[in-house]
Amino acid sequence: MTAWSGAVLAGGASRRMGRDKALLEVDGQAMAMRVTDALRRAGAAEVFCVGGDVALASLGLKLVADDRPGEGPLGGLVTALRYAAHDLVVVLACDLVDPSTAAIERLIGAEDHERAVAATVPIVGGRAQWLHGAWRRDDCLGPLRAAFDHGERSIHGAAAGLDVRLVEDPGPGFADADAPEDLADDR
């Protein structure tokens, strides 16, 4: 397996959660740190956060300023691809409830066999999880940036012209938390 980069999207407004999800503690650890740790355990050669509060740096996380703050996750994805040191970039949102090394490894495994594709995106519960994927910088950066520059703000819409492999994932490694009720009390 060739070296790959890991990026955590941490710049969202967290309106439904009511507080910064990246810094929200689950099981005593900030959500962004949990995702970062899962990427490292899965073998990322580098891991960084795109956007987010400078308080993340106090946790020892490497921060990269979002090129287009406040304009949605597509801008964060483009920033991650532009900044990454490696062609393969696994990009995950910071709000994964139970970030899973196994889920990341399955995503990379799907990317690493059969025919080459521009991106691999997991499907969980019948729904494509566009905030979590393995993206080939050399294939994706130009088209995604162009789509963004032309007004597109959804990752799905921007990726419409790319060769994307959608892969079923049994979960729960890509389940996210948008609101307080998404974080189970039984954790």
trRosetta pair geometry for C-beta under 8 A, 3 or more apart (Angstrom, degrees):
i j d omega theta_ij theta_ji phi_ij phi_ji
1 4 7.6 -53 160 -13 104 110
1 43 7.2 44 101 133 143 154
1 108 7.2 40 -146 157 136 125
1 112 6.3 -42 -113 -121 94 146
2 86 7.4 163 134 -162 100 123
2 87 7.8 6 117 47 139 105
2 88 6.8 124 86 11 106 126
3 45 4.0 25 -165 -40 107 149
3 85 8.0 -37 126 103 124 103
3 86 5.1 -137 111 -102 88 142
4 43 7.4 61 46 108 101 93
4 44 6.1 -79 93 -123 81 63
4 45 6.3 139 55 7 35 98
4 86 5.1 -158 -128 108 30 148
4 87 7.9 -67 -114 68 71 58
4 88 4.0 -51 -118 92 106 107
4 89 6.8 -176 -175 -83 87 28
4 90 6.2 62 144 -12 127 96
4 108 6.9 -160 26 -123 166 123
4 134 7.7 -26 -162 -145 146 105
5 44 6.3 48 -163 -160 23 101
5 45 6.5 -56 -81 58 53 89
5 46 5.1 -20 -124 65 83 95
5 47 7.5 158 -172 -86 64 39
5 48 7.7 -20 -176 18 108 96
5 80 7.8 172 119 174 124 90
5 84 3.8 -178 59 -150 164 108
5 85 5.7 141 -76 42 124 72
5 86 4.5 172 -24 40 91 99
5 88 7.1 163 26 92 70 56
5 89 4.7 -17 71 -112 103 78
5 90 7.3 -171 93 27 51 66
6 36 7.4 134 119 -135 129 54
6 39 3.3 119 -166 -177 161 138
6 40 7.3 -118 37 -55 155 51
6 42 7.6 119 -82 63 137 113
6 44 3.5 -44 -15 -115 117 155
6 46 6.9 -167 33 94 72 49
6 47 4.1 -15 74 -106 111 84
6 48 7.6 149 89 21 65 53
6 89 7.5 162 -91 -162 19 62
6 90 5.1 -19 -111 67 71 99
6 91 7.9 160 -162 -83 47 35
6 92 7.4 -11 -168 12 92 105
7 47 7.4 -177 -77 -153 30 56
7 48 5.9 -16 -115 68 72 77
7 49 7.5 129 -166 -114 63 22
7 50 5.7 29 -179 -22 112 110
7 64 7.9 -48 -135 36 107 134
7 80 3.6 112 152 -142 172 124
7 83 7.6 115 -102 70 130 113
7 84 6.5 -85 -47 -75 121 108
7 89 5.9 14 -1 180 115 108
7 90 7.3 171 26 86 68 49
7 91 4.7 -15 69 -109 104 77
7 92 7.5 161 85 26 54 61
8 22 7.8 117 139 -127 118 107
8 32 5.5 119 142 -153 146 85
8 35 4.9 125 -118 104 123 127
8 36 5.7 -63 -32 -68 146 79
8 39 7.2 -128 -56 -15 98 145
8 47 7.1 39 -16 -180 102 96
8 48 7.3 -151 26 105 81 35
8 49 4.6 -35 71 -107 102 73
8 50 7.0 -179 81 16 47 72
8 61 7.8 -60 50 -161 137 133
8 91 7.9 174 -82 -156 20 57
8 92 5.8 -24 -111 73 65 85
8 93 7.6 54 -164 172 65 13
8 94 5.1 77 169 -84 104 81
9 12 7.2 59 141 -28 99 97
9 49 7.9 149 -98 -160 6 68
9 50 5.5 -25 -111 60 54 108
9 51 6.9 22 -164 39 59 114
9 73 5.6 34 -171 -136 157 96
9 76 4.4 86 -129 137 104 148
9 77 7.2 -24 -81 -61 128 65
9 80 7.3 -71 -73 -46 82 134
9 91 6.5 54 -34 178 102 98
9 92 7.1 -149 14 99 85 35
9 93 5.0 -41 61 -112 109 54
9 94 6.1 -125 82 -19 54 84
9 131 6.6 -105 42 -167 146 99
10 22 4.0 65 -154 -101 102 143
10 32 5.0 28 -104 -107 128 133
10 49 4.4 1 6 -173 136 114
10 50 6.4 151 27 66 78 49
10 51 5.3 -171 76 84 68 80
10 52 3.2 -2 117 -63 116 126
10 53 7.8 -98 145 17 114 63
10 56 6.3 57 148 -75 161 159
10 94 4.3 75 -97 -49 74 146
11 50 6.2 -63 -18 119 116 74
11 51 2.1 -19 -69 131 116 157
11 52 5.4 -95 -75 -41 57 54
11 66 4.7 20 -78 -41 167 145
11 69 6.0 -124 -173 -129 135 80
11 70 7.9 -100 153 -46 112 41
11 76 5.5 -175 34 -88 123 125
12 21 6.8 5 70 30 115 120
12 51 7.7 103 -18 109 42 144
12 73 7.1 -11 -74 -68 104 90
12 93 7.8 18 -17 -152 134 106
12 94 7.7 -155 20 37 106 111
12 95 7.8 -40 42 -25 141 125
13 70 7.4 59 -60 -122 107 71
14 17 4.4 -53 -174 50 93 115
14 18 7.1 -72 139 37 94 20
14 19 6.1 -52 131 93 138 26
14 20 5.4 170 16 -113 158 28
14 21 4.6 -178 -107 -17 121 89
14 22 7.9 -118 -56 -1 134 74
15 18 7.6 28 173 -70 30 40
16 178 4.9 15 83 153 141 87
16 179 4.4 -73 150 -80 107 87
17 20 7.9 -86 94 63 130 3
17 21 5.1 120 16 -70 172 95
17 24 6.9 -94 170 -51 139 153
17 95 7.6 -140 -60 -123 146 136
17 177 7.0 74 -98 129 117 93
17 178 6.6 -134 -54 165 88 35
17 179 5.9 -154 -84 -114 52 33
17 180 6.4 120 -146 -50 60 65
18 180 6.9 -13 24 -40 119 110
19 23 7.6 -90 147 71 99 99
19 24 6.1 120 98 -79 108 104
20 23 4.5 37 100 28 116 106
20 24 6.6 -174 95 -34 58 82
20 52 7.7 100 -168 -148 121 78
20 53 5.8 -6 -144 -17 161 131
21 24 5.2 -41 -143 10 39 123
21 31 5.6 -44 159 53 75 153
21 94 5.9 137 109 98 101 106
21 95 4.3 -17 161 -90 143 107
21 177 6.8 170 -140 85 122 98
22 30 6.6 19 148 171 56 111
22 31 6.0 -122 -138 70 25 99
22 32 3.9 26 -162 -42 84 123
22 49 7.2 88 -151 -156 136 140
22 52 4.8 -67 82 -129 176 119
22 53 6.7 176 75 21 126 93
22 56 6.1 -37 144 -80 127 122
22 94 4.3 -12 -100 149 80 159
22 95 7.7 -75 -68 -62 51 73
23 30 5.2 -46 -141 -135 38 117
23 31 7.5 -13 31 28 10 87
23 32 7.1 -9 -62 9 42 114
23 53 6.2 -19 -40 44 129 135
23 55 5.9 25 -99 93 135 129
23 56 7.0 -118 -76 -72 89 77
24 30 6.9 108 61 -144 33 63
24 31 5.2 20 66 -14 85 116
24 183 8.0 -125 147 -65 134 154
25 28 6.0 -6 -180 -139 119 14
25 29 6.1 133 -145 57 80 16
25 30 5.8 -49 -88 -79 64 45
25 31 7.6 -148 -100 -32 18 69
26 29 6.6 -39 65 64 62 70
26 31 5.8 63 4 -82 113 80
26 34 6.5 -30 63 -31 110 155
26 97 7.1 -166 -149 -153 165 54
26 183 6.4 -135 -106 -140 111 123
26 187 6.4 -58 -170 155 91 161
27 34 7.7 92 55 -93 109 133
27 187 5.9 -109 -60 154 91 114
29 33 5.2 -114 172 84 100 121
29 34 5.3 120 108 -62 119 91
29 37 7.9 -17 163 -3 151 142
30 33 4.3 86 66 5 91 108
30 34 7.1 -156 93 -11 47 83
30 56 7.5 -174 138 -115 158 76
30 59 5.9 -72 27 -101 144 162
31 34 5.6 -52 -151 30 35 114
31 35 6.7 30 154 -15 66 103
31 94 5.4 94 114 153 104 84
31 95 5.7 15 160 -111 150 44
31 96 7.1 155 -173 49 99 57
31 177 7.6 -119 -118 45 147 123
32 35 5.9 -55 -151 37 34 108
32 36 6.2 38 150 -21 66 108
32 49 5.8 24 -172 -106 130 136
32 52 6.6 61 -93 -126 159 155
32 56 5.8 -35 91 -125 155 120
32 59 7.6 124 84 71 108 154
32 61 6.4 -2 129 -90 118 168
32 94 4.2 -22 -90 -147 80 118
33 36 5.4 -52 -144 38 33 115
33 37 6.2 37 156 -22 66 104
33 59 5.5 -105 -76 161 122 141
33 61 6.7 -121 -90 -60 74 121
34 37 5.9 -53 -149 34 27 111
34 38 6.6 28 152 -19 61 105
34 96 7.1 -140 104 76 111 96
34 99 5.2 148 135 24 92 122
35 38 5.7 -53 -151 34 33 112
35 39 6.5 34 151 -19 65 104
35 92 5.3 -162 -168 104 124 129
35 93 7.7 -130 -111 96 160 39
35 94 5.6 -137 17 -133 149 47
35 96 5.3 118 -89 30 105 117
35 99 4.6 175 -101 -82 58 158
36 39 5.8 -56 -152 35 31 111
36 40 6.5 30 152 -18 65 106
36 47 5.1 125 -151 147 83 140
36 49 7.1 -52 -76 -59 119 97
36 61 5.9 -124 -77 -114 164 109
37 40 5.6 -54 -148 36 33 112
37 41 6.3 32 155 -18 67 106
37 99 7.5 125 66 88 82 133
38 41 5.8 -54 -145 38 31 110
38 42 6.3 30 154 -19 64 109
38 92 7.9 -34 80 55 121 171
38 96 7.6 -61 26 83 156 149
38 99 3.8 -135 -14 135 156 113
38 100 6.3 56 -147 55 135 9
38 101 5.2 -147 -157 -66 77 65
38 104 6.0 147 147 -18 100 138
38 173 7.9 160 -170 -156 149 104
39 42 5.7 -59 -148 37 29 111
39 44 4.4 10 157 -12 92 142
39 47 4.8 130 99 -108 131 127
39 90 6.4 178 -129 88 105 123
39 92 6.9 -155 -67 18 114 131
39 104 6.4 -174 -102 -132 53 161
40 43 7.9 105 176 -25 29 10
40 44 5.7 -71 -91 47 39 101
40 47 5.7 -75 -63 -17 84 146
41 101 4.4 -67 103 -99 117 132
42 90 7.6 -46 97 59 143 169
42 101 4.7 -174 -67 -150 83 77
42 104 3.9 -64 -92 100 163 131
42 105 5.3 -152 -140 -57 100 78
42 108 7.0 149 166 -6 120 139
43 105 7.8 82 11 -95 113 89
43 108 7.8 -85 58 33 119 177
44 47 4.9 82 107 -63 145 93
44 90 6.8 -112 -91 43 111 118
45 85 7.2 -101 100 77 118 121
45 86 6.1 99 48 -35 130 141
46 62 7.8 -46 -179 51 94 155
46 84 7.4 162 76 -146 121 69
46 85 5.5 77 16 25 149 123
46 86 7.3 163 28 -3 106 107
47 61 8.0 -73 118 -144 99 82
47 62 7.0 138 97 37 59 111
48 61 7.6 119 -146 172 45 82
48 62 4.2 -66 -114 95 85 107
48 63 7.0 153 -172 -101 91 10
48 64 5.1 57 148 -16 132 111
48 80 7.8 174 79 -127 101 81
48 83 6.8 -90 76 124 150 135
49 52 5.2 -27 147 20 128 145
49 56 5.5 -67 57 150 162 154
49 61 5.2 34 -8 155 124 127
49 62 6.8 158 17 82 74 54
49 63 5.3 -30 69 -107 99 62
49 64 6.9 177 84 24 46 75
49 94 7.2 41 -136 -84 109 121
50 64 5.2 -31 -105 73 63 101
50 66 5.4 87 164 -85 89 80
50 76 4.6 133 112 -160 134 91
50 79 5.0 134 -147 94 129 123
50 80 5.1 -83 -49 -66 143 89
50 83 7.5 170 -94 27 103 144
51 63 8.0 -105 77 -161 8 95
51 64 7.8 -23 -22 84 41 65
51 65 7.1 60 -89 -157 48 36
51 66 3.7 15 -70 -36 99 119
51 69 6.0 141 -118 -111 111 89
51 76 5.8 -64 -5 -107 125 112
51 79 7.7 106 -34 68 88 158
52 56 4.9 28 130 -15 132 146
52 63 6.4 -126 67 -127 105 111
52 94 7.2 104 -87 -55 128 159
53 56 5.8 127 74 -16 69 89
54 57 5.5 -29 -175 15 64 116
54 58 7.7 69 135 -18 69 92
54 63 7.0 -92 -119 -2 54 174
55 58 5.4 -43 -163 25 52 116
55 59 7.4 51 143 -17 67 97
56 59 5.6 -55 -163 31 44 112
56 61 4.6 -54 159 62 94 130
56 63 5.8 119 84 -76 116 114
57 60 7.7 79 -178 -56 38 8
57 61 6.3 -103 -93 65 34 72
57 62 7.9 51 -113 -114 78 20
57 63 5.3 -66 -67 -8 97 123
64 79 6.4 164 123 153 117 113
64 80 7.5 132 75 -95 144 55
64 83 4.9 26 -152 -131 158 171
65 69 7.4 -58 -179 -52 82 114
65 79 7.7 -120 103 -157 47 143
66 69 4.5 118 78 -77 118 70
66 75 6.0 68 178 125 108 106
66 76 5.4 -45 -123 -95 114 75
66 79 5.2 -131 -139 -24 53 166
67 75 6.1 -140 70 -179 84 94
67 78 6.5 -76 46 99 133 104
67 79 4.5 -177 -1 -88 96 102
67 82 7.0 46 -39 40 141 151
68 71 4.3 -50 147 40 108 133
68 75 3.3 -107 67 -149 116 140
68 76 7.9 -112 61 -45 86 49
68 78 7.4 35 13 60 120 125
68 79 7.3 -152 19 -47 77 112
68 148 7.1 -164 -2 174 166 135
69 75 7.5 -144 -57 118 18 142
71 74 7.6 -69 122 62 91 89
71 75 4.6 78 79 -24 105 147
71 148 7.9 87 130 -162 131 109
71 153 6.6 -124 167 -127 81 107
72 75 5.9 110 70 9 64 98
72 76 7.6 -122 120 2 43 95
72 153 4.6 86 36 -177 159 101
72 154 7.6 -69 161 -80 149 39
73 76 5.0 -53 -151 39 49 116
73 77 6.1 54 151 -24 75 99
73 93 7.2 -41 -121 -94 138 102
73 131 5.7 -53 -177 -113 163 95
73 155 6.1 -43 101 -41 107 115
74 77 5.5 -49 -148 33 34 113
74 78 6.5 35 152 -18 65 103
74 144 6.8 -160 -169 -176 93 101
74 147 7.5 -97 -175 100 140 108
74 148 5.4 178 132 -92 118 106
74 152 6.8 -144 -173 118 172 86
74 153 5.6 -168 21 -166 133 39
74 154 6.5 93 -50 122 127 5
74 155 5.1 -174 -88 -73 83 64
74 158 5.5 120 -138 -8 130 150
75 78 5.7 -51 -147 36 32 112
75 79 6.4 35 151 -20 64 105
75 148 6.2 124 -83 -146 68 141
76 79 5.5 -52 -148 36 33 114
76 80 6.3 37 153 -22 65 103
76 91 7.9 144 123 -167 94 129
77 80 5.6 -52 -148 33 32 113
77 81 6.5 29 154 -16 65 105
77 91 5.7 85 -121 160 81 169
77 135 7.1 110 -171 -30 105 166
77 144 6.4 -94 110 174 113 150
77 155 6.0 93 -13 -108 158 113
78 81 5.9 -55 -149 38 31 109
78 82 6.2 30 153 -19 65 109
78 141 6.8 105 -145 -144 70 68
78 144 5.3 -165 -88 119 91 112
78 145 5.1 118 -143 -85 127 75
78 148 5.7 -57 -42 -13 153 156
79 82 5.7 -58 -147 38 30 111
79 83 6.1 17 160 -12 67 114
80 83 6.1 -65 -142 43 25 104
80 84 6.1 38 161 -41 65 106
80 89 5.8 149 140 164 103 141
80 91 5.1 110 108 -103 164 119
80 135 7.9 96 100 54 115 137
81 84 6.0 -41 -138 14 27 117
81 89 5.7 -162 -100 37 63 158
81 91 7.9 -47 -52 -55 78 135
81 135 6.1 -72 -89 115 112 134
81 137 4.6 160 -163 -120 88 83
81 140 6.0 -122 -122 93 153 106
81 141 4.3 -171 134 -90 130 93
81 144 6.9 104 22 56 156 141
82 137 8.0 159 -67 -148 25 113
82 141 6.2 123 -71 -142 65 125
82 145 7.8 82 -63 -76 113 127
84 87 8.0 154 114 -75 121 8
84 89 4.4 -97 -81 -93 169 124
84 137 5.8 -149 68 -73 123 139
86 89 6.7 156 80 -70 83 71
86 137 7.6 152 109 -1 43 132
87 136 5.8 3 160 -155 94 73
87 137 5.0 -131 -146 36 49 100
87 138 5.4 -20 -138 -10 109 104
88 108 7.6 81 161 -130 140 92
88 111 6.7 119 -141 142 126 147
88 134 6.1 -6 -168 -176 96 100
88 135 7.5 147 -154 76 48 40
88 136 6.2 -26 -94 -99 60 62
88 137 7.6 -111 -52 -6 15 87
89 134 7.3 157 79 -157 39 52
89 135 5.1 -27 66 65 92 91
89 136 7.9 158 19 -95 79 15
89 137 5.7 78 -11 -55 119 96
90 104 6.2 66 179 -153 156 101
90 107 6.6 107 -128 105 116 132
90 108 6.7 -50 -74 -70 130 97
90 133 7.4 -155 -145 107 55 32
90 134 5.0 -24 -96 -100 75 76
90 135 7.8 158 -91 18 25 71
91 131 7.7 -110 123 173 95 49
91 132 7.1 -161 97 -132 63 33
91 133 6.0 -2 55 58 91 70
91 134 7.9 164 16 -93 69 26
91 135 6.1 6 2 7 115 119
92 96 6.3 -21 170 -34 120 130
92 99 7.1 83 158 -125 154 117
92 104 7.6 -55 -57 -96 139 107
92 131 7.3 62 -159 135 38 81
92 132 5.0 27 -118 -119 71 86
92 174 7.9 -127 -134 -122 102 81
93 96 6.5 136 79 -42 80 78
93 131 4.1 13 -40 150 117 128
93 132 6.4 -76 6 -61 85 83
93 176 5.7 9 82 -110 134 140
95 176 4.6 65 101 -163 98 99
95 177 4.9 -129 172 53 103 75
95 178 7.1 88 138 -75 155 45
96 99 4.1 89 99 -72 138 83
96 132 7.7 81 -80 -87 116 133
96 173 7.1 -3 -167 173 131 51
96 174 6.7 -69 -121 -134 111 31
96 175 6.9 97 -153 71 69 48
96 176 5.7 -60 -94 -97 44 71
96 177 7.8 86 176 2 6 85
97 172 7.0 -51 74 149 112 117
97 175 5.1 -33 29 100 117 97
97 176 6.5 167 -21 -133 83 18
97 177 5.1 109 -75 -42 91 103
97 182 6.7 -128 -76 147 125 94
97 183 6.6 -177 -125 -106 103 65
97 184 7.7 68 -168 6 136 91
98 172 5.2 46 57 102 126 112
98 173 6.5 -90 99 -104 84 42
98 175 6.7 25 32 54 90 104
99 103 7.7 -126 -170 51 49 125
99 104 7.8 28 178 -38 88 115
99 173 6.5 51 -158 -160 33 76
100 103 3.8 82 79 4 113 106
100 104 6.7 -179 96 -7 62 80
100 172 7.2 126 -32 77 134 60
100 173 2.9 -85 33 -107 122 112
100 174 7.9 -74 31 -36 107 56
101 104 5.7 -57 -151 38 34 111
101 105 6.2 34 151 -19 67 108
102 105 5.6 -55 -146 39 31 113
102 106 6.4 36 152 -22 65 102
102 173 6.5 -147 73 -65 79 146
103 106 5.6 -49 -149 32 32 113
103 107 6.5 35 151 -20 63 103
103 122 7.3 1 -177 -88 102 162
103 169 6.0 65 -143 -171 95 135
103 171 7.5 20 -102 -130 130 26
103 173 2.5 -163 -23 92 153 159
103 174 5.8 -168 173 -36 145 83
104 107 5.6 -52 -151 34 33 114
104 108 6.4 29 152 -13 66 106
104 173 7.1 -133 -27 167 64 140
105 108 5.7 -54 -144 41 32 108
105 109 6.0 39 153 -24 65 108
106 109 5.4 -54 -144 37 30 116
106 110 6.4 32 155 -21 64 102
106 122 7.8 69 101 -100 110 119
106 167 7.6 -167 145 125 97 136
106 169 6.1 129 106 -120 141 101
106 173 8.0 139 31 50 121 152
107 110 5.9 -53 -152 32 28 109
107 111 6.6 26 149 -17 61 108
107 120 6.0 154 -171 109 77 119
107 122 5.9 -69 -95 -54 105 108
107 132 7.5 -107 -100 149 155 97
107 133 7.3 -163 -165 -143 130 34
107 134 5.2 156 150 -29 102 115
107 167 7.2 166 -116 63 57 134
107 169 7.3 -11 -68 -84 84 136
108 111 5.4 -56 -150 38 36 114
108 112 5.9 32 153 -25 69 115
108 134 6.0 143 -92 -93 55 149
109 112 5.6 -59 -138 36 29 112
109 113 6.8 2 171 -3 63 110
110 113 7.2 -74 -147 40 23 91
110 120 5.1 153 102 -164 108 147
110 134 7.7 159 72 29 92 137
110 165 6.4 -167 150 118 108 131
110 167 4.3 -48 -143 -65 163 166
111 117 7.3 -112 -134 53 68 97
111 120 4.3 -127 -77 0 88 143
111 134 4.3 -76 -62 101 149 150
111 165 7.4 171 -96 55 57 133
114 165 8.0 129 77 -112 134 153
116 136 7.7 58 178 -67 101 157
117 120 6.3 105 77 -63 126 78
117 136 7.6 175 104 -7 49 127
117 163 4.8 -135 -147 122 79 99
117 164 6.4 106 167 -125 125 17
117 165 4.5 157 27 -21 170 104
118 135 7.3 -3 150 -151 71 65
118 136 5.2 -117 -155 42 46 112
118 139 3.8 -140 -124 127 90 135
118 140 5.3 130 174 -64 105 89
118 159 8.0 178 101 -152 125 94
118 162 4.3 -109 78 -175 150 107
118 163 4.7 120 1 57 98 76
118 164 6.4 -53 66 -72 96 59
119 133 5.4 24 -179 160 108 131
119 134 6.5 162 -156 85 60 54
119 135 4.7 -6 -109 -108 101 66
119 136 6.6 -129 -66 11 57 77
119 139 7.6 -151 -35 93 75 120
119 140 5.9 74 -55 -81 111 136
119 159 6.4 -65 45 -143 151 130
119 162 5.9 41 13 133 112 139
119 163 7.7 150 27 88 68 54
119 164 4.7 -19 71 -116 97 84
119 165 7.2 -166 97 29 48 69
120 133 6.1 170 84 -162 49 84
120 134 4.5 6 50 51 100 103
120 164 7.3 159 -91 -165 25 66
120 165 4.6 -19 -109 69 78 102
120 166 7.9 164 -158 -87 57 20
120 167 6.0 9 -173 -2 102 119
121 128 5.4 37 128 -166 126 101
121 129 6.5 -174 177 66 89 62
121 130 6.0 -5 -148 -102 140 50
121 132 7.2 117 -148 86 71 63
121 133 4.2 -31 -96 -102 73 117
121 159 7.9 96 -39 133 142 168
121 164 5.9 5 4 -179 112 117
121 165 7.4 162 24 83 65 51
121 166 5.5 -28 72 -107 91 67
121 167 7.5 159 78 23 39 74
122 128 7.6 147 92 -149 40 53
122 129 5.0 -8 76 41 89 116
122 132 5.9 -25 31 99 111 113
122 133 7.2 -157 3 -92 71 65
122 166 7.8 89 -158 -161 9 63
122 167 5.8 -46 -111 74 55 83
122 168 7.7 47 -162 -174 71 11
122 169 4.1 -10 -157 -6 120 133
122 174 5.1 174 82 -26 145 167
123 126 6.7 -8 171 -144 107 11
123 127 6.5 163 -156 77 73 26
123 128 5.3 -39 -97 -88 79 54
123 129 7.0 176 -103 -1 25 82
123 166 5.2 54 -40 172 114 102
123 167 6.6 -171 14 85 87 29
123 168 5.1 -42 69 -98 105 50
123 169 6.6 152 62 15 47 77
124 127 6.3 -32 68 62 63 80
124 129 5.5 31 13 -39 107 125
124 169 5.3 -36 -80 70 84 97
124 171 4.8 95 -147 -71 114 105
124 172 7.9 89 -158 -132 136 41
124 174 5.1 -167 -36 74 146 114
124 175 6.7 -144 146 -69 155 71
125 171 6.9 28 -34 -41 89 144
128 156 6.9 113 95 -102 133 114
128 166 5.7 -69 -104 -128 109 121
129 132 4.6 -6 127 41 115 106
129 133 7.6 175 97 -55 79 82
129 169 7.9 -48 15 37 131 130
129 174 4.8 95 124 155 177 133
129 176 7.9 145 -148 -14 115 112
130 133 6.8 -18 -156 -31 39 126
130 154 7.5 32 116 173 163 85
130 155 4.2 161 159 84 120 123
130 156 4.9 -90 -86 -56 156 83
130 159 7.3 -166 -140 17 112 140
131 155 6.9 161 -75 11 50 154
131 176 7.1 13 74 -46 140 155
132 174 4.8 -152 63 -139 166 113
135 140 4.8 -64 -175 30 106 165
136 139 4.1 38 93 27 115 111
136 140 5.7 131 71 -9 61 103
137 140 6.3 -75 -124 50 20 93
137 141 5.2 23 -172 -34 67 115
138 141 7.2 -12 -95 15 14 107
139 143 7.8 -19 152 14 57 119
139 162 6.9 106 142 -144 104 107
139 163 7.6 -61 173 42 142 96
140 143 6.3 -78 -153 51 39 99
140 144 5.3 25 165 -16 81 120
140 159 7.6 -13 -137 -112 107 90
140 162 6.2 26 -107 -119 83 147
141 144 6.2 -66 -140 42 21 104
141 145 5.9 19 165 -18 63 114
142 145 6.0 -61 -144 38 23 108
142 146 6.2 21 159 -18 62 110
143 146 5.7 -55 -144 37 30 112
143 147 6.3 32 157 -20 65 105
143 158 7.4 138 133 169 83 83
143 161 6.0 -136 -165 80 138 115
143 162 6.0 160 91 -69 152 98
144 147 5.7 -52 -148 35 32 112
144 148 6.4 34 152 -19 64 105
144 155 7.9 -3 -137 -137 116 69
144 158 5.0 66 -134 152 69 128
144 159 7.0 4 -93 -75 96 69
144 162 7.9 2 -57 -48 87 138
145 148 5.6 -54 -150 37 32 113
145 149 6.2 31 153 -19 66 108
146 149 5.7 -55 -145 39 31 112
146 150 6.3 21 156 -11 64 110
147 150 5.9 -65 -149 43 29 105
147 152 4.0 -33 162 42 92 141
147 157 7.0 168 178 117 133 83
147 158 3.7 151 101 -132 152 86
147 161 8.0 -178 -69 23 124 114
148 151 7.9 151 -180 21 28 10
148 152 5.9 -80 -82 68 34 83
148 153 7.4 79 -127 -94 71 45
148 158 6.4 14 -50 -110 71 140
152 157 4.9 -157 -155 109 115 116
152 158 4.7 146 123 -75 139 85
153 157 7.6 36 55 52 43 132
154 157 4.1 83 69 9 103 106
154 158 6.6 -175 88 -7 54 85
155 158 5.8 -61 -146 41 30 109
155 159 5.9 20 159 -13 67 115
156 159 6.1 -66 -143 42 24 104
156 160 7.2 55 151 -59 58 81
157 160 5.9 -19 -164 -27 36 115
159 162 4.7 -60 -163 33 71 121
159 164 5.5 57 160 -57 121 141
169 173 6.9 -86 160 54 132 104
169 174 6.1 72 89 9 148 128
171 174 6.4 -96 -112 41 74 79
171 175 5.9 59 -154 -39 115 104
172 175 4.6 -33 -174 2 87 126
176 182 7.3 1 120 163 51 148
177 182 3.8 165 -136 105 71 121
177 183 5.1 36 -134 -57 146 82
178 182 5.7 100 35 -21 59 154
179 182 5.4 111 58 -8 62 103
180 183 6.2 -60 -165 31 46 104
183 187 6.9 -48 177 -13 83 141
184 187 5.5 127 81 -38 85 88
